[in-house]
């Protein structure tokens, strides 16, 4: 999940080792997006497709985080706004396709869901271990680690949905998990956009103060 990503102001990511680790995690997330989206399509699982989108969001988020390391507050805030808008779009897509699936109601294949869910969990655990050394840093750095950690929790939810589908022989456990993930996308999007607006205003105010000081100097 990309929800509840925290804020600290220490290490800002200006390290060759950190950037190498971030590239490794981007590659893992991009590969798992392809695997899960294909499997979700084949198995008819909305929860897998939602989780695949989460991998895509993370790969894009981590890439943006890599690009904006060391940049000004205005650049970092613009990147955060773009992340928020994309999460909002994905949340609406998952919500819409889940509602469509409720109306069509095919039962997903729990074996594929369980197997791919386990692979996704392994990928996220690997990402967490790679980034563990840098879990405490500024908002940009810390959010990367927290998002990876939260994703592992999301994968457990997908596997629980697979068990639920097998146990009940209905699509409802899968659709419920997809609905929860949609809600998390939307909640994260609103949090990011609200915080970005605040940081943008703060950055603008400090910029004006800086210029004002120069004029008086």
Backbone as CSV, one residue per row, in Angstrom:
resi,resn,N_x,N_y,N_z,CA_x,CA_y,CA_z,C_x,C_y,C_z
1,UNK,0.844,-1.192,0.000,0.000,0.000,0.000,0.876,1.236,0.000
2,UNK,0.325,2.288,-0.533,1.092,3.515,-0.569,0.581,4.493,0.481
3,UNK,-0.167,3.992,1.451,-0.728,4.870,2.478,0.272,5.113,3.593
4,UNK,-0.060,6.051,4.455,0.673,6.403,5.665,2.179,6.409,5.487
5,UNK,2.656,7.327,4.645,4.089,7.492,4.453,4.532,8.694,5.281
6,UNK,5.473,8.494,6.190,5.797,9.481,7.232,6.784,10.555,6.830
7,UNK,7.163,11.412,7.786,7.974,12.590,7.498,9.045,12.805,8.550
8,UNK,10.318,12.816,8.099,11.452,13.124,8.961,12.380,14.026,8.183
9,UNK,13.268,14.734,8.855,14.181,15.627,8.137,15.609,15.328,8.541
10,UNK,16.179,14.242,7.990,17.575,13.924,8.228,18.255,13.642,6.894
11,UNK,18.584,12.375,6.673,19.229,11.962,5.424,18.329,12.287,4.222
12,UNK,18.870,12.961,3.212,18.047,13.408,2.071,18.227,12.552,0.822
13,UNK,18.924,11.407,0.948,19.070,10.513,-0.200,20.298,10.788,-1.051
14,UNK,21.130,11.749,-0.619,22.317,12.110,-1.412,23.462,11.121,-1.148
15,UNK,23.287,9.901,-1.656,24.288,8.848,-1.467,24.216,7.899,-2.650
16,UNK,25.387,7.552,-3.204,25.428,6.652,-4.369,24.869,5.277,-4.002
17,UNK,25.151,4.814,-2.782,24.662,3.504,-2.329,23.140,3.507,-2.242
18,UNK,22.570,4.578,-1.685,21.112,4.680,-1.578,20.468,4.679,-2.959
19,UNK,21.063,5.421,-3.912,20.508,5.492,-5.267,20.560,4.130,-5.959
20,UNK,21.661,3.371,-5.748,21.765,2.015,-6.325,20.661,1.123,-5.778
21,UNK,20.442,1.206,-4.464,19.392,0.392,-3.826,18.008,0.776,-4.354
22,UNK,17.813,2.073,-4.567,16.529,2.552,-5.075,16.289,2.023,-6.487
23,UNK,17.324,2.010,-7.326,17.192,1.449,-8.683,16.798,-0.027,-8.627
24,UNK,17.389,-0.783,-7.680,17.073,-2.215,-7.537,15.597,-2.400,-7.178
25,UNK,15.117,-1.565,-6.268,13.712,-1.655,-5.827,12.763,-1.239,-6.952
26,UNK,13.158,-0.232,-7.751,12.350,0.183,-8.913,12.212,-0.994,-9.885
27,UNK,13.327,-1.701,-10.147,13.312,-2.852,-11.075,12.400,-3.961,-10.557
28,UNK,12.466,-4.260,-9.242,11.618,-5.304,-8.626,10.141,-4.934,-8.789
29,UNK,9.800,-3.673,-8.483,8.400,-3.225,-8.553,7.871,-3.230,-9.986
30,UNK,8.704,-2.802,-10.942,8.272,-2.773,-12.347,8.023,-4.198,-12.855
31,UNK,8.910,-5.140,-12.488,8.755,-6.543,-12.915,7.479,-7.138,-12.322
32,UNK,7.216,-6.875,-11.031,6.038,-7.442,-10.374,4.742,-6.825,-10.898
33,UNK,4.790,-5.571,-11.364,3.609,-4.974,-11.991,3.212,-5.815,-13.218
34,UNK,4.183,-6.155,-14.050,3.917,-6.962,-15.245,3.369,-8.332,-14.903
35,UNK,3.995,-8.988,-13.912,3.584,-10.342,-13.504,2.159,-10.322,-12.935
36,UNK,1.895,-9.393,-12.013,0.587,-9.382,-11.329,-0.554,-8.932,-12.237
37,UNK,-0.281,-7.968,-13.126,-1.345,-7.508,-14.014,-1.745,-8.632,-14.976
38,UNK,-0.737,-9.355,-15.500,-1.007,-10.489,-16.396,-1.783,-11.581,-15.649
39,UNK,-1.305,-11.916,-14.441,-1.958,-12.962,-13.637,-3.374,-12.543,-13.243
40,UNK,-3.550,-11.265,-12.903,-4.877,-10.754,-12.523,-5.868,-10.875,-13.674
41,UNK,-5.368,-10.606,-14.887,-6.190,-10.720,-16.092,-6.574,-12.186,-16.329
42,UNK,-5.582,-13.080,-16.225,-5.810,-14.517,-16.479,-6.710,-15.145,-15.413
43,UNK,-6.502,-14.748,-14.150,-7.263,-15.348,-13.044,-8.600,-14.644,-12.824
44,UNK,-8.789,-13.484,-13.460,-10.018,-12.716,-13.254,-10.097,-12.138,-11.856
45,UNK,-8.919,-11.747,-11.297,-8.873,-11.245,-9.915,-8.675,-9.738,-9.866
46,UNK,-9.649,-9.045,-9.269,-9.548,-7.594,-9.097,-8.483,-7.241,-8.052
47,UNK,-8.365,-8.058,-7.003,-7.375,-7.785,-5.949,-5.959,-7.848,-6.520
48,UNK,-5.698,-8.821,-7.400,-4.371,-8.917,-8.031,-4.106,-7.711,-8.918
49,UNK,-5.127,-7.296,-9.681,-4.949,-6.129,-10.564,-4.698,-4.868,-9.736
50,UNK,-5.419,-4.728,-8.637,-5.224,-3.564,-7.758,-3.816,-3.573,-7.180
51,UNK,-3.339,-4.748,-6.787,-1.989,-4.848,-6.216,-0.938,-4.586,-7.293
52,UNK,-1.220,-5.023,-8.534,-0.305,-4.758,-9.655,-0.167,-3.248,-9.862
53,UNK,-1.292,-2.538,-9.799,-1.261,-1.080,-9.952,-0.451,-0.442,-8.830
54,UNK,-0.526,-1.048,-7.643,0.242,-0.539,-6.513,1.741,-0.677,-6.788
55,UNK,2.150,-1.809,-7.385,3.558,-1.992,-7.762,3.970,-0.927,-8.784
56,UNK,3.080,-0.662,-9.760,3.371,0.352,-10.776,3.523,1.728,-10.125
57,UNK,2.588,2.048,-9.210,2.626,3.336,-8.508,3.932,3.483,-7.738
58,UNK,4.346,2.389,-7.091,5.585,2.449,-6.307,6.806,2.620,-7.199
59,UNK,6.860,1.880,-8.311,8.003,2.008,-9.230,8.096,3.467,-9.715
60,UNK,6.935,4.047,-10.081,6.915,5.437,-10.553,7.284,6.403,-9.427
61,UNK,6.744,6.161,-8.220,7.018,7.014,-7.066,8.500,6.993,-6.716
62,UNK,9.082,5.789,-6.706,10.502,5.662,-6.344,11.388,6.324,-7.392
63,UNK,10.965,6.218,-8.672,11.739,6.857,-9.741,11.701,8.379,-9.568
64,UNK,10.503,8.905,-9.282,10.364,10.348,-9.058,11.188,10.758,-7.833
65,UNK,11.137,9.949,-6.768,11.908,10.235,-5.550,13.399,10.312,-5.869
66,UNK,13.847,9.420,-6.753,15.254,9.384,-7.170,15.621,10.661,-7.924
67,UNK,14.735,11.072,-8.834,14.986,12.255,-9.679,15.038,13.537,-8.847
68,UNK,14.161,13.647,-7.824,14.060,14.918,-7.085,14.993,15.011,-5.874
69,UNK,15.809,13.964,-5.641,16.772,14.028,-4.525,17.646,15.275,-4.702
70,UNK,17.725,16.093,-3.662,18.579,17.281,-3.695,17.978,18.480,-4.422
71,UNK,16.742,18.336,-4.953,16.116,19.447,-5.674,15.429,20.401,-4.691
72,UNK,14.950,21.516,-5.205,14.288,22.524,-4.358,12.935,22.021,-3.869
73,UNK,12.400,22.684,-2.852,11.093,22.325,-2.281,10.005,22.425,-3.357
74,UNK,10.106,23.405,-4.278,9.114,23.590,-5.331,9.086,22.375,-6.263
75,UNK,10.263,21.879,-6.633,10.363,20.701,-7.522,9.817,19.465,-6.809
76,UNK,10.207,19.280,-5.550,9.749,18.097,-4.790,8.238,18.133,-4.590
77,UNK,7.692,19.342,-4.347,6.247,19.493,-4.150,5.483,19.205,-5.441
78,UNK,6.000,19.687,-6.573,5.362,19.418,-7.869,5.315,17.917,-8.131
79,UNK,6.406,17.215,-7.792,6.463,15.762,-7.975,5.424,15.078,-7.092
80,UNK,5.293,15.556,-5.853,4.316,14.974,-4.920,2.891,15.178,-5.429
81,UNK,2.614,16.349,-6.017,1.272,16.621,-6.567,0.977,15.632,-7.702
82,UNK,1.978,15.395,-8.565,1.807,14.442,-9.677,1.523,13.039,-9.137
83,UNK,2.230,12.647,-8.057,2.005,11.334,-7.425,0.574,11.246,-6.905
84,UNK,0.123,12.316,-6.244,-1.227,12.336,-5.671,-2.306,12.194,-6.735
85,UNK,-2.139,12.913,-7.852,-3.129,12.857,-8.941,-3.160,11.458,-9.560
86,UNK,-1.976,10.838,-9.742,-1.940,9.494,-10.344,-2.581,8.465,-9.410
87,UNK,-2.353,8.602,-8.098,-2.985,7.688,-7.128,-4.503,7.846,-7.144
88,UNK,-4.958,9.088,-7.279,-6.393,9.363,-7.348,-6.996,8.653,-8.563
89,UNK,-6.320,8.767,-9.707,-6.779,8.103,-10.929,-6.844,6.595,-10.778
90,UNK,-5.809,6.019,-10.143,-5.793,4.559,-9.957,-6.875,4.103,-8.996
91,UNK,-7.085,4.880,-7.941,-8.140,4.536,-6.987,-9.509,4.505,-7.651
92,UNK,-9.769,5.502,-8.494,-11.047,5.560,-9.212,-11.173,4.405,-10.209
93,UNK,-10.043,4.045,-10.875,-10.064,2.930,-11.837,-10.384,1.609,-11.127
94,UNK,-9.710,1.363,-10.000,-9.955,0.122,-9.240,-11.398,0.088,-8.745
95,UNK,-11.886,1.234,-8.234,-13.276,1.299,-7.743,-14.253,0.995,-8.881
96,UNK,-14.025,1.624,-10.037,-14.928,1.429,-11.178,-14.930,0.002,-11.698
97,UNK,-13.735,-0.581,-11.870,-13.658,-1.951,-12.401,-14.180,-2.966,-11.381
98,UNK,-14.032,-2.652,-10.081,-14.561,-3.560,-9.045,-16.090,-3.551,-9.074
99,UNK,-16.678,-2.376,-9.229,-18.151,-2.277,-9.327,-18.635,-3.052,-10.557
100,UNK,-17.895,-2.912,-11.683,-18.241,-3.647,-12.902,-18.187,-5.155,-12.646
101,UNK,-17.135,-5.586,-11.925,-16.946,-7.016,-11.637,-18.079,-7.542,-10.745
102,UNK,-18.558,-6.712,-9.821,-19.675,-7.106,-8.942,-20.907,-7.414,-9.797
103,UNK,-21.110,-6.619,-10.844,-22.269,-6.811,-11.715,-22.101,-8.051,-12.607
104,UNK,-20.859,-8.309,-13.049,-20.610,-9.456,-13.936,-20.427,-10.743,-13.116
105,UNK,-19.677,-10.624,-11.985,-19.539,-11.695,-10.983,-18.980,-13.038,-11.464
106,UNK,-17.796,-13.039,-12.052,-17.094,-14.308,-12.285,-16.264,-14.626,-11.058
107,UNK,-16.079,-15.905,-10.747,-15.267,-16.287,-9.573,-13.802,-16.386,-9.997
108,UNK,-12.897,-15.616,-9.344,-11.487,-15.674,-9.732,-10.832,-17.006,-9.359
109,UNK,-9.700,-17.314,-10.000,-8.978,-18.554,-9.713,-8.076,-18.354,-8.502
110,UNK,-8.451,-19.005,-7.389,-7.736,-18.773,-6.132,-6.302,-19.295,-6.166
111,UNK,-6.037,-20.368,-6.980,-4.670,-20.902,-7.026,-3.699,-19.859,-7.565
112,UNK,-4.092,-19.182,-8.660,-3.229,-18.150,-9.262,-3.070,-16.986,-8.282
113,UNK,-4.189,-16.575,-7.659,-4.140,-15.474,-6.690,-3.152,-15.759,-5.569
114,UNK,-3.234,-16.972,-5.017,-2.368,-17.348,-3.895,-0.909,-17.398,-4.297
115,UNK,-0.623,-18.022,-5.444,0.769,-18.179,-5.904,1.399,-16.827,-6.219
116,UNK,0.672,-15.990,-6.948,1.218,-14.682,-7.331,1.289,-13.758,-6.112
117,UNK,0.310,-13.872,-5.223,0.337,-13.096,-3.978,1.581,-13.406,-3.166
118,UNK,1.975,-14.682,-3.153,3.178,-15.091,-2.419,4.430,-14.501,-3.078
119,UNK,4.482,-14.531,-4.433,5.611,-13.927,-5.163,5.718,-12.435,-4.869
120,UNK,4.565,-11.767,-4.857,4.531,-10.326,-4.600,5.022,-10.022,-3.193
121,UNK,4.620,-10.857,-2.238,5.065,-10.679,-0.854,6.592,-10.810,-0.782
122,UNK,7.145,-11.825,-1.463,8.601,-12.034,-1.483,9.305,-10.818,-2.083
123,UNK,8.726,-10.250,-3.155,9.317,-9.068,-3.813,9.332,-7.870,-2.868
124,UNK,8.238,-7.688,-2.123,8.177,-6.552,-1.201,9.079,-6.728,0.011
125,UNK,9.189,-7.954,0.497,10.103,-8.226,1.622,11.541,-7.933,1.176
126,UNK,11.879,-8.340,-0.060,13.215,-8.056,-0.613,13.448,-6.542,-0.673
127,UNK,12.428,-5.787,-1.120,12.543,-4.321,-1.199,12.771,-3.709,0.181
128,UNK,12.035,-4.204,1.173,12.170,-3.701,2.550,13.588,-3.945,3.063
129,UNK,14.117,-5.158,2.806,15.470,-5.500,3.273,16.516,-4.605,2.583
130,UNK,16.353,-4.387,1.254,17.295,-3.551,0.497,17.321,-2.119,1.062
131,UNK,16.141,-1.607,1.454,16.036,-0.209,1.901,16.167,-0.031,3.411
132,UNK,16.222,-1.147,4.156,16.224,-1.108,5.628,17.262,-0.131,6.198
133,UNK,18.449,-0.124,5.585,19.544,0.706,6.082,19.191,2.194,6.041
134,UNK,18.265,2.567,5.149,17.923,3.975,4.962,16.483,4.279,5.372
135,UNK,15.979,3.540,6.365,14.566,3.726,6.707,14.305,5.063,7.405
136,UNK,15.340,5.653,8.030,15.169,6.950,8.683,15.827,8.033,7.843
137,UNK,15.024,8.949,7.337,15.556,10.041,6.521,14.517,11.130,6.409
138,UNK,14.658,11.989,5.399,13.648,13.031,5.209,12.361,12.394,4.671
139,UNK,11.341,13.209,4.435,10.028,12.685,4.011,10.146,11.849,2.747
140,UNK,10.945,12.310,1.804,11.124,11.623,0.526,11.711,10.224,0.747
141,UNK,12.779,10.152,1.555,13.477,8.884,1.811,12.628,7.943,2.655
142,UNK,12.064,8.470,3.738,11.304,7.622,4.664,10.032,7.079,4.006
143,UNK,9.393,7.888,3.152,8.152,7.436,2.513,8.407,6.228,1.616
144,UNK,9.580,6.193,0.974,9.933,5.060,0.107,9.959,3.771,0.922
145,UNK,10.615,3.826,2.091,10.723,2.616,2.921,9.358,2.218,3.488
146,UNK,8.604,3.197,3.982,7.288,2.896,4.562,6.330,2.326,3.529
147,UNK,6.388,2.839,2.296,5.496,2.331,1.243,5.814,0.876,0.931
148,UNK,7.105,0.528,0.903,7.495,-0.874,0.666,6.990,-1.764,1.798
149,UNK,7.153,-1.284,3.027,6.710,-2.067,4.189,5.193,-2.262,4.150
150,UNK,4.455,-1.198,3.817,2.997,-1.289,3.772,2.521,-2.193,2.642
151,UNK,3.290,-2.228,1.540,2.940,-3.112,0.423,2.949,-4.571,0.849
152,UNK,3.916,-4.939,1.689,3.995,-6.327,2.164,2.700,-6.686,2.902
153,UNK,2.160,-5.731,3.658,0.893,-5.947,4.369,-0.240,-6.141,3.347
154,UNK,-0.214,-5.356,2.251,-1.222,-5.478,1.197,-1.209,-6.850,0.539
155,UNK,-0.003,-7.417,0.357,0.116,-8.745,-0.253,-0.477,-9.833,0.625
156,UNK,-0.344,-9.671,1.932,-0.972,-10.625,2.857,-2.490,-10.579,2.656
157,UNK,-3.031,-9.360,2.441,-4.481,-9.207,2.191,-4.903,-9.938,0.918
158,UNK,-4.066,-9.874,-0.146,-4.380,-10.579,-1.397,-4.415,-12.091,-1.154
159,UNK,-3.457,-12.587,-0.367,-3.428,-14.037,-0.094,-4.621,-14.462,0.760
160,UNK,-5.015,-13.600,1.687,-6.218,-13.887,2.488,-7.457,-13.911,1.593
161,UNK,-7.485,-13.007,0.590,-8.600,-12.997,-0.366,-8.641,-14.305,-1.147
162,UNK,-7.461,-14.825,-1.520,-7.392,-16.103,-2.255,-7.971,-17.236,-1.413
163,UNK,-7.625,-17.247,-0.122,-8.166,-18.267,0.796,-9.680,-18.106,0.898
164,UNK,-10.133,-16.838,1.003,-11.567,-16.560,1.095,-12.336,-17.014,-0.137
165,UNK,-11.736,-16.782,-1.326,-12.370,-17.210,-2.585,-12.479,-18.733,-2.626
166,UNK,-11.398,-19.405,-2.210,-11.393,-20.880,-2.188,-12.440,-21.410,-1.203
167,UNK,-12.514,-20.777,-0.029,-13.383,-21.250,1.048,-14.859,-21.007,0.739
168,UNK,-15.165,-19.829,0.164,-16.577,-19.474,-0.063,-17.050,-19.809,-1.482
169,UNK,-16.084,-20.071,-2.396,-16.392,-20.333,-3.818,-17.166,-19.170,-4.452
170,UNK,-16.925,-17.942,-3.934,-17.521,-16.734,-4.524,-16.409,-15.713,-4.771
171,UNK,-16.740,-14.665,-5.511,-15.765,-13.607,-5.817,-15.700,-12.537,-4.727
172,UNK,-16.603,-12.616,-3.740,-16.714,-11.512,-2.775,-15.437,-11.202,-1.990
173,UNK,-14.702,-12.220,-1.485,-13.461,-11.866,-0.759,-12.482,-11.069,-1.634
174,UNK,-12.371,-11.458,-2.905,-11.493,-10.759,-3.850,-11.962,-9.320,-4.054
175,UNK,-13.259,-9.139,-4.230,-13.819,-7.808,-4.482,-13.713,-6.910,-3.250
176,UNK,-13.869,-7.502,-2.068,-13.754,-6.731,-0.815,-12.330,-6.201,-0.663
177,UNK,-11.329,-7.079,-0.905,-9.924,-6.654,-0.810,-9.628,-5.571,-1.849
178,UNK,-10.141,-5.740,-3.082,-9.941,-4.725,-4.126,-10.562,-3.394,-3.707
179,UNK,-11.743,-3.466,-3.087,-12.420,-2.254,-2.610,-11.610,-1.544,-1.532
180,UNK,-11.041,-2.320,-0.592,-10.208,-1.746,0.476,-8.981,-1.063,-0.143
181,UNK,-8.360,-1.738,-1.142,-7.171,-1.172,-1.784,-7.512,0.107,-2.542
182,UNK,-8.680,0.137,-3.162,-9.140,1.346,-3.840,-9.259,2.491,-2.837
183,UNK,-9.848,2.192,-1.686,-9.984,3.191,-0.621,-8.632,3.708,-0.148
184,UNK,-7.643,2.798,-0.044,-6.300,3.201,0.380,-5.649,4.118,-0.663
185,UNK,-5.819,3.793,-1.958,-5.296,4.658,-3.022,-5.875,6.066,-2.877
186,UNK,-7.201,6.130,-2.725,-7.883,7.428,-2.668,-7.472,8.214,-1.424
187,UNK,-7.391,7.523,-0.275,-6.982,8.179,0.974,-5.567,8.730,0.850
188,UNK,-4.653,7.897,0.302,-3.260,8.322,0.117,-3.194,9.534,-0.801
189,UNK,-3.987,9.494,-1.887,-3.984,10.595,-2.857,-4.373,11.902,-2.178
190,UNK,-5.445,11.879,-1.375,-5.899,13.102,-0.708,-4.869,13.597,0.313
191,UNK,-4.228,12.650,1.045,-3.199,13.032,2.025,-2.021,13.710,1.332
192,UNK,-1.561,13.104,0.223,-0.412,13.652,-0.509,-0.744,15.033,-1.074
193,UNK,-1.935,15.166,-1.667,-2.319,16.448,-2.277,-2.475,17.541,-1.211
194,UNK,-3.035,17.171,-0.059,-3.204,18.159,1.023,-1.839,18.626,1.546
195,UNK,-0.937,17.644,1.772,0.400,17.972,2.273,1.189,18.777,1.239
196,UNK,1.039,18.410,-0.052,1.754,19.116,-1.125,1.326,20.575,-1.183
197,UNK,0.015,20.811,-1.052,-0.507,22.184,-1.080,0.080,22.989,0.073
198,UNK,0.174,22.351,1.255,0.734,23.018,2.435,2.216,23.341,2.208
199,UNK,2.988,22.346,1.689,4.426,22.548,1.462,4.663,23.597,0.375
200,UNK,3.796,23.609,-0.641,3.919,24.595,-1.722,3.761,26.003,-1.151
201,UNK,2.713,26.177,-0.306,2.470,27.493,0.310,3.628,27.902,1.209
202,UNK,4.142,26.948,1.995,5.264,27.209,2.907,6.501,27.604,2.116
203,UNK,6.755,26.862,1.022,7.916,27.141,0.168,7.805,28.511,-0.474
204,UNK,6.581,28.858,-0.885,6.337,30.152,-1.533,6.574,31.285,-0.530
205,UNK,6.082,31.088,0.708,6.234,32.105,1.755,7.710,32.307,2.088
206,UNK,8.460,31.209,2.224,9.883,31.337,2.566,10.650,31.967,1.401
207,UNK,10.200,31.691,0.152,10.818,32.304,-1.032,10.628,33.819,-1.025
208,UNK,9.398,34.250,-0.673,9.098,35.695,-0.619,9.934,36.369,0.476
209,UNK,10.032,35.695,1.636,10.806,36.247,2.757,12.271,36.400,2.370
210,UNK,12.776,35.394,1.627,14.178,35.379,1.191,14.436,36.576,0.257
211,UNK,13.493,36.764,-0.706,13.623,37.885,-1.649,13.526,39.221,-0.916
212,UNK,12.618,39.287,0.046,12.412,40.506,0.836,13.693,40.866,1.571
213,UNK,14.334,39.838,2.161,15.591,40.025,2.894,16.676,40.548,1.979
214,UNK,16.723,40.041,0.739,17.733,40.472,-0.226,17.551,41.957,-0.592
215,UNK,16.262,42.351,-0.728,15.982,43.722,-1.107,16.430,44.691,-0.025
216,UNK,16.268,44.249,1.251,16.664,45.108,2.370,18.172,45.094,2.583
217,UNK,18.852,43.983,2.086,20.286,43.808,2.345,21.162,44.768,1.583
